[in-house]
Amino acid sequence: MMAIRFQMGYPVSLLNQSTALVHVYLDGSVSLSHGGCEIGQGLNMKIQQIASRALSVPLSKIHIAENSTNTVANATATVGSCTTDLVGAAVLNACGEITNRLQPFKEKKPNASWEELIIDAYLNRISLSVMAQGRPGDGGVYYYTYGAGCSTVEIDCLTGEHKVLSTDIVMDVGRSLNPGIDVGQIEGAFMQGYGMMAVEEWTLNDRGEVESKNPSRYRVPDVGNLPRDFNVTLLSDSPNKQAIVYSSKVVSFNRINSYFCYKSRCLSHHVLI
């Protein structure tokens, strides 16, 4: 069993920034550009959800534009699980400015639709484009994510063959922006850590260079390596009081609890790993 605490935010404050560009068109559709990289972690979907909620419009009206330094420059790297917070803060600020610009027209026409408000703003020469910056955290780290995992591993101490019989993980992600994405990220991160510690083999040559640097030189975990019983739970009723985006926390990676269980089992039988 293993518990983790993962810091959110870069220790160097200058890295805790991001920018977003929002355009609203006359048909009510919204184009959004940001400085994060969608690499399969569900960033764009979460950003769409944040913008949809901030503007009070359907998700179908939010469109993520292709990332480019022509539109959003000087972006902070997409690493460390921080990007949803960094980009989300910028998107909230941009959408907040759009909402403020539409407020006078909403006061005049309380029952007007989103599209009607956009037309009224355009006819009154109100800009419907906003570039905004997000700067969460004044002193580097701004909150922590917590989790715990427990794995049961069966190992043949003569051959080293092993099976992960069960894994249970509980993660505190505040009020999750998208539970499906968060659970998938936790499952994937666990398997990534399991592969690194128990399946892949890091080899170096005589010059100290990594030889096992592509899938042709080592074996990555596959579906056969999944725990027979795999349960991931998001801690309920745990809003984040230091949240950047809607009481949520970003997902940190519970990568190595299977390794510690595997190692402790080996050590109990005097097997070195």
C-alpha positions as a LaTeX table, in Angstrom:
\begin{tabular}{lrrr}
\hline
Residue & $x$ (\AA) & $y$ (\AA) & $z$ (\AA) \\
\hline
Met1 & 0.00 & 0.00 & 0.00 \\
Met2 & 1.25 & 3.48 & $-0.80$ \\
Ala3 & 0.06 & 7.06 & $-0.34$ \\
Ile4 & 1.13 & 10.04 & $-2.44$ \\
Arg5 & 1.09 & 13.81 & $-2.25$ \\
Phe6 & 1.70 & 15.71 & $-5.46$ \\
Gln7 & 2.26 & 19.45 & $-5.67$ \\
Met8 & 0.33 & 21.57 & $-8.16$ \\
Gly9 & 2.14 & 24.55 & $-9.58$ \\
Tyr10 & 5.72 & 25.21 & $-10.53$ \\
Pro11 & 8.08 & 26.21 & $-7.71$ \\
Val12 & 9.25 & 29.03 & $-10.02$ \\
Ser13 & 6.35 & 31.49 & $-10.19$ \\
Leu14 & 7.13 & 32.78 & $-13.67$ \\
Leu15 & 6.12 & 29.40 & $-15.12$ \\
Asn16 & 2.66 & 29.58 & $-13.53$ \\
Gln17 & 1.09 & 31.45 & $-16.42$ \\
Ser18 & $-0.79$ & 30.76 & $-19.62$ \\
Thr19 & $-2.77$ & 32.65 & $-22.24$ \\
Ala20 & $-6.04$ & 32.05 & $-24.06$ \\
Leu21 & $-7.64$ & 33.74 & $-27.04$ \\
Val22 & $-11.44$ & 33.67 & $-27.35$ \\
His23 & $-13.44$ & 34.79 & $-30.40$ \\
Val24 & $-17.25$ & 34.86 & $-30.41$ \\
Tyr25 & $-18.90$ & 34.85 & $-33.84$ \\
Leu26 & $-22.24$ & 36.29 & $-34.92$ \\
Asp27 & $-23.89$ & 32.86 & $-35.02$ \\
Gly28 & $-23.00$ & 32.40 & $-31.35$ \\
Ser29 & $-20.19$ & 29.92 & $-31.90$ \\
Val30 & $-16.99$ & 30.33 & $-29.89$ \\
Ser31 & $-13.44$ & 29.70 & $-31.08$ \\
Leu32 & $-10.86$ & 29.14 & $-28.37$ \\
Ser33 & $-7.08$ & 29.00 & $-28.71$ \\
His34 & $-4.78$ & 28.23 & $-25.80$ \\
Gly35 & $-1.17$ & 27.46 & $-24.99$ \\
Gly36 & $-1.62$ & 23.88 & $-23.80$ \\
Cys37 & $-0.91$ & 20.72 & $-25.81$ \\
Glu38 & $-3.59$ & 18.07 & $-26.18$ \\
Ile39 & $-1.63$ & 14.82 & $-26.02$ \\
Gly40 & $-4.44$ & 12.43 & $-25.17$ \\
Gln41 & $-4.96$ & 13.57 & $-21.59$ \\
Gly42 & $-8.32$ & 15.20 & $-22.31$ \\
Leu43 & $-7.14$ & 18.80 & $-21.97$ \\
Asn44 & $-9.24$ & 20.18 & $-24.83$ \\
Met45 & $-12.43$ & 18.58 & $-23.55$ \\
Lys46 & $-11.92$ & 20.04 & $-20.09$ \\
Ile47 & $-11.18$ & 23.47 & $-21.55$ \\
Gln48 & $-14.37$ & 23.26 & $-23.62$ \\
Gln49 & $-16.31$ & 22.40 & $-20.48$ \\
Ile50 & $-14.78$ & 25.32 & $-18.58$ \\
Ala51 & $-15.64$ & 27.77 & $-21.37$ \\
Ser52 & $-19.15$ & 26.36 & $-21.76$ \\
Arg53 & $-19.84$ & 26.81 & $-18.06$ \\
Ala54 & $-18.24$ & 30.27 & $-17.88$ \\
Leu55 & $-20.26$ & 31.59 & $-20.83$ \\
Ser56 & $-23.44$ & 29.63 & $-20.00$ \\
Val57 & $-23.67$ & 28.23 & $-23.53$ \\
Pro58 & $-23.96$ & 24.63 & $-24.79$ \\
Leu59 & $-20.76$ & 22.65 & $-25.17$ \\
Ser60 & $-21.51$ & 22.23 & $-28.87$ \\
Lys61 & $-20.86$ & 25.95 & $-29.43$ \\
Ile62 & $-17.27$ & 25.79 & $-28.11$ \\
His63 & $-14.62$ & 24.92 & $-30.69$ \\
Ile64 & $-10.92$ & 24.49 & $-29.93$ \\
Ala65 & $-8.71$ & 26.02 & $-32.60$ \\
Glu66 & $-5.42$ & 24.44 & $-33.63$ \\
Asn67 & $-2.59$ & 25.38 & $-31.30$ \\
Ser68 & $-0.12$ & 27.81 & $-32.79$ \\
Thr69 & 2.39 & 30.36 & $-31.58$ \\
Asn70 & 0.82 & 32.73 & $-34.13$ \\
Thr71 & $-2.23$ & 32.96 & $-31.88$ \\
Val72 & $-0.91$ & 32.17 & $-28.40$ \\
Ala73 & 2.75 & 32.91 & $-27.82$ \\
Asn74 & 5.18 & 32.12 & $-24.99$ \\
Ala75 & 3.25 & 29.17 & $-23.61$ \\
Thr76 & 4.45 & 27.27 & $-20.56$ \\
Ala77 & 5.31 & 23.62 & $-21.26$ \\
Thr78 & 2.55 & 21.04 & $-20.92$ \\
Val79 & 4.09 & 19.03 & $-18.06$ \\
Gly80 & 3.60 & 18.30 & $-14.39$ \\
Ser81 & $-0.19$ & 17.87 & $-14.55$ \\
Cys82 & $-0.59$ & 21.66 & $-14.23$ \\
Thr83 & $-1.88$ & 22.60 & $-17.67$ \\
Thr84 & $-5.62$ & 22.34 & $-16.99$ \\
Asp85 & $-5.23$ & 24.83 & $-14.17$ \\
Leu86 & $-2.95$ & 27.19 & $-16.09$ \\
Val87 & $-4.99$ & 27.23 & $-19.29$ \\
Gly88 & $-8.27$ & 27.02 & $-17.38$ \\
Ala89 & $-7.41$ & 30.18 & $-15.45$ \\
Ala90 & $-6.73$ & 32.04 & $-18.70$ \\
Val91 & $-9.96$ & 30.77 & $-20.26$ \\
Leu92 & $-11.98$ & 31.83 & $-17.21$ \\
Asn93 & $-10.51$ & 35.33 & $-17.40$ \\
Ala94 & $-11.21$ & 35.61 & $-21.13$ \\
Cys95 & $-14.77$ & 34.32 & $-20.82$ \\
Gly96 & $-15.32$ & 36.58 & $-17.81$ \\
Glu97 & $-14.38$ & 39.61 & $-19.91$ \\
Ile98 & $-16.77$ & 38.53 & $-22.68$ \\
Thr99 & $-19.53$ & 38.15 & $-20.09$ \\
Asn100 & $-18.83$ & 41.62 & $-18.69$ \\
Arg101 & $-19.08$ & 43.15 & $-22.15$ \\
Leu102 & $-22.44$ & 41.47 & $-22.73$ \\
Gln103 & $-23.87$ & 42.36 & $-19.32$ \\
Pro104 & $-25.35$ & 45.79 & $-20.31$ \\
Phe105 & $-27.29$ & 44.16 & $-23.14$ \\
Lys106 & $-28.47$ & 41.37 & $-20.86$ \\
Glu107 & $-29.77$ & 43.92 & $-18.38$ \\
Lys108 & $-31.78$ & 45.58 & $-21.14$ \\
Lys109 & $-33.08$ & 42.25 & $-22.47$ \\
Pro110 & $-33.13$ & 39.73 & $-19.59$ \\
Asn111 & $-34.79$ & 37.06 & $-21.73$ \\
Ala112 & $-32.58$ & 37.49 & $-24.78$ \\
Ser113 & $-30.84$ & 34.43 & $-26.16$ \\
Trp114 & $-27.07$ & 34.11 & $-26.38$ \\
Glu115 & $-27.21$ & 34.75 & $-30.12$ \\
Glu116 & $-29.32$ & 37.88 & $-29.64$ \\
Leu117 & $-26.86$ & 39.26 & $-27.09$ \\
Ile118 & $-23.99$ & 38.67 & $-29.51$ \\
Ile119 & $-25.80$ & 40.51 & $-32.32$ \\
Asp120 & $-26.62$ & 43.44 & $-30.00$ \\
Ala121 & $-22.99$ & 43.70 & $-28.92$ \\
Tyr122 & $-21.79$ & 43.62 & $-32.53$ \\
Leu123 & $-24.30$ & 46.34 & $-33.60$ \\
Asn124 & $-22.94$ & 48.51 & $-30.79$ \\
Arg125 & $-19.33$ & 47.98 & $-31.87$ \\
Ile126 & $-18.38$ & 45.90 & $-28.83$ \\
Ser127 & $-15.37$ & 43.66 & $-29.42$ \\
Leu128 & $-16.18$ & 39.97 & $-29.15$ \\
Ser129 & $-12.55$ & 38.88 & $-29.04$ \\
Val130 & $-10.48$ & 38.66 & $-25.85$ \\
Met131 & $-6.90$ & 37.65 & $-25.15$ \\
Ala132 & $-6.46$ & 36.92 & $-21.45$ \\
Gln133 & $-3.75$ & 35.59 & $-19.18$ \\
Gly134 & $-4.06$ & 33.16 & $-16.29$ \\
Arg135 & $-1.61$ & 33.47 & $-13.41$ \\
Pro136 & $-2.61$ & 30.99 & $-10.68$ \\
Gly137 & $-0.59$ & 30.94 & $-7.50$ \\
Asp138 & 1.49 & 33.86 & $-6.32$ \\
Gly139 & 4.19 & 31.83 & $-4.62$ \\
Gly140 & 4.73 & 28.78 & $-6.77$ \\
Val141 & 2.86 & 25.72 & $-5.43$ \\
Tyr142 & $-0.79$ & 26.53 & $-4.82$ \\
Tyr143 & $-2.29$ & 23.22 & $-3.64$ \\
Tyr144 & $-1.61$ & 19.49 & $-3.31$ \\
Thr145 & $-3.34$ & 16.44 & $-4.73$ \\
Tyr146 & $-3.55$ & 13.34 & $-2.55$ \\
Gly147 & $-4.11$ & 9.69 & $-3.27$ \\
Ala148 & $-3.61$ & 6.16 & $-1.99$ \\
Gly149 & $-3.26$ & 2.83 & $-3.72$ \\
Cys150 & $-3.12$ & $-0.79$ & $-2.66$ \\
Ser151 & $-2.04$ & $-3.70$ & $-4.88$ \\
Thr152 & $-1.97$ & $-7.45$ & $-4.34$ \\
Val153 & 0.78 & $-9.14$ & $-6.33$ \\
Glu154 & 1.45 & $-12.85$ & $-6.83$ \\
Ile155 & 5.06 & $-13.66$ & $-7.70$ \\
Asp156 & 7.06 & $-16.78$ & $-8.49$ \\
Cys157 & 10.26 & $-16.08$ & $-6.58$ \\
Leu158 & 12.19 & $-18.65$ & $-8.59$ \\
Thr159 & 11.47 & $-17.28$ & $-12.06$ \\
Gly160 & 10.36 & $-13.71$ & $-11.34$ \\
Glu161 & 7.04 & $-14.24$ & $-13.14$ \\
His162 & 4.30 & $-12.27$ & $-11.48$ \\
Lys163 & 0.67 & $-11.23$ & $-11.70$ \\
Val164 & $-1.02$ & $-8.14$ & $-10.27$ \\
Leu165 & $-4.14$ & $-9.70$ & $-8.77$ \\
Ser166 & $-5.86$ & $-6.51$ & $-7.66$ \\
Thr167 & $-5.33$ & $-2.78$ & $-7.42$ \\
Asp168 & $-7.48$ & $-0.24$ & $-5.62$ \\
Ile169 & $-6.77$ & 3.47 & $-5.98$ \\
Val170 & $-8.49$ & 6.43 & $-4.35$ \\
Met171 & $-7.63$ & 9.93 & $-5.57$ \\
Asp172 & $-8.63$ & 13.33 & $-4.30$ \\
Val173 & $-9.34$ & 15.46 & $-7.39$ \\
Gly174 & $-11.70$ & 17.91 & $-5.71$ \\
Arg175 & $-14.90$ & 18.29 & $-7.71$ \\
Ser176 & $-13.83$ & 16.61 & $-10.90$ \\
Leu177 & $-14.36$ & 18.55 & $-14.13$ \\
Asn178 & $-14.75$ & 15.26 & $-16.01$ \\
Pro179 & $-14.75$ & 12.03 & $-13.95$ \\
Gly180 & $-14.44$ & 9.83 & $-17.04$ \\
Ile181 & $-11.25$ & 11.57 & $-18.13$ \\
Asp182 & $-9.81$ & 11.64 & $-14.61$ \\
Val183 & $-10.40$ & 7.94 & $-13.97$ \\
Gly184 & $-8.87$ & 7.08 & $-17.35$ \\
Gln185 & $-5.81$ & 9.20 & $-16.57$ \\
Ile186 & $-5.33$ & 7.48 & $-13.21$ \\
Glu187 & $-5.64$ & 4.02 & $-14.77$ \\
Gly188 & $-3.20$ & 4.91 & $-17.54$ \\
Ala189 & $-0.73$ & 6.46 & $-15.14$ \\
Phe190 & $-0.78$ & 3.38 & $-12.93$ \\
Met191 & $-0.02$ & 1.13 & $-15.91$ \\
Gln192 & 2.73 & 3.49 & $-17.06$ \\
Gly193 & 4.41 & 3.24 & $-13.67$ \\
Tyr194 & 3.87 & $-0.50$ & $-13.51$ \\
Gly195 & 5.49 & $-0.92$ & $-16.90$ \\
Met196 & 8.46 & 1.23 & $-15.97$ \\
Met197 & 9.12 & $-0.64$ & $-12.73$ \\
Ala198 & 8.14 & $-4.23$ & $-13.49$ \\
Val199 & 8.10 & $-4.87$ & $-17.26$ \\
Glu200 & 10.45 & $-2.50$ & $-19.06$ \\
Glu201 & 14.18 & $-2.82$ & $-18.45$ \\
Trp202 & 16.39 & 0.26 & $-18.53$ \\
Thr203 & 19.73 & $-0.71$ & $-20.08$ \\
Leu204 & 22.83 & 1.39 & $-20.59$ \\
Asn205 & 25.84 & 0.76 & $-22.81$ \\
Asp206 & 29.47 & 1.21 & $-21.78$ \\
Arg207 & 29.30 & 4.91 & $-22.65$ \\
Gly208 & 26.39 & 5.47 & $-20.31$ \\
Glu209 & 23.88 & 5.94 & $-23.15$ \\
Val210 & 20.36 & 4.56 & $-22.85$ \\
Glu211 & 19.91 & 1.60 & $-25.17$ \\
Ser212 & 16.31 & 0.76 & $-24.30$ \\
Lys213 & 14.95 & 3.95 & $-25.82$ \\
Asn214 & 12.23 & 2.69 & $-28.15$ \\
Pro215 & 9.63 & $-0.13$ & $-28.21$ \\
Ser216 & 11.90 & $-2.32$ & $-30.34$ \\
Arg217 & 14.34 & $-2.54$ & $-27.42$ \\
Tyr218 & 11.95 & $-3.16$ & $-24.53$ \\
Arg219 & 8.45 & $-4.48$ & $-23.91$ \\
Val220 & 5.72 & $-2.11$ & $-22.81$ \\
Pro221 & 2.82 & $-3.36$ & $-20.67$ \\
Asp222 & $-0.26$ & $-4.56$ & $-22.53$ \\
Val223 & $-3.79$ & $-5.63$ & $-21.66$ \\
Gly224 & $-2.46$ & $-8.91$ & $-20.25$ \\
Asn225 & $-0.63$ & $-6.96$ & $-17.55$ \\
Leu226 & $-3.74$ & $-5.24$ & $-16.22$ \\
Pro227 & $-4.67$ & $-6.11$ & $-12.64$ \\
Arg228 & $-7.32$ & $-8.81$ & $-12.59$ \\
Asp229 & $-9.41$ & $-6.58$ & $-10.34$ \\
Phe230 & $-8.81$ & $-2.87$ & $-10.99$ \\
Asn231 & $-10.80$ & $-0.24$ & $-9.07$ \\
Val232 & $-10.33$ & 3.53 & $-9.23$ \\
Thr233 & $-12.41$ & 5.79 & $-7.02$ \\
Leu234 & $-12.52$ & 9.58 & $-6.93$ \\
Leu235 & $-12.86$ & 10.87 & $-3.38$ \\
Ser236 & $-16.38$ & 12.22 & $-3.00$ \\
Asp237 & $-17.48$ & 15.47 & $-1.38$ \\
Ser238 & $-14.01$ & 16.99 & $-1.38$ \\
Pro239 & $-14.15$ & 20.45 & $-3.01$ \\
Asn240 & $-10.79$ & 22.12 & $-3.37$ \\
Lys241 & $-10.80$ & 25.38 & $-1.40$ \\
Gln242 & $-7.62$ & 26.52 & $-3.17$ \\
Ala243 & $-9.02$ & 25.63 & $-6.59$ \\
Ile244 & $-8.15$ & 27.55 & $-9.71$ \\
Val245 & $-11.06$ & 26.10 & $-11.72$ \\
Tyr246 & $-14.46$ & 25.33 & $-10.17$ \\
Ser247 & $-13.34$ & 23.54 & $-6.96$ \\
Ser248 & $-11.44$ & 20.93 & $-8.99$ \\
Lys249 & $-7.97$ & 19.49 & $-8.72$ \\
Val250 & $-5.90$ & 18.23 & $-11.59$ \\
Val251 & $-4.93$ & 14.56 & $-11.66$ \\
Ser252 & $-1.49$ & 13.57 & $-10.42$ \\
Phe253 & $-0.10$ & 10.15 & $-11.18$ \\
Asn254 & $-0.30$ & 7.22 & $-8.78$ \\
Arg255 & 2.42 & 5.46 & $-10.72$ \\
Ile256 & 4.43 & 3.24 & $-8.43$ \\
Asn257 & 2.39 & 1.54 & $-5.72$ \\
Ser258 & 2.46 & $-1.77$ & $-7.64$ \\
Tyr259 & 6.25 & $-1.55$ & $-7.70$ \\
Phe260 & 6.51 & $-1.18$ & $-3.94$ \\
Cys261 & 4.14 & $-4.08$ & $-3.37$ \\
Tyr262 & 6.09 & $-6.17$ & $-5.90$ \\
Lys263 & 9.42 & $-5.20$ & $-4.30$ \\
Ser264 & 8.30 & $-5.86$ & $-0.73$ \\
Arg265 & 7.07 & $-9.32$ & $-1.75$ \\
Cys266 & 10.44 & $-10.07$ & $-3.37$ \\
Leu267 & 12.41 & $-8.83$ & $-0.40$ \\
Ser268 & 10.39 & $-11.03$ & 1.92 \\
His269 & 11.75 & $-13.97$ & $-0.08$ \\
His270 & 15.23 & $-12.46$ & $-0.43$ \\
Val271 & 14.82 & $-11.83$ & $-4.17$ \\
Leu272 & 16.59 & $-8.73$ & $-5.46$ \\
Ile273 & 14.93 & $-6.46$ & $-8.07$ \\
\hline
\end{tabular}
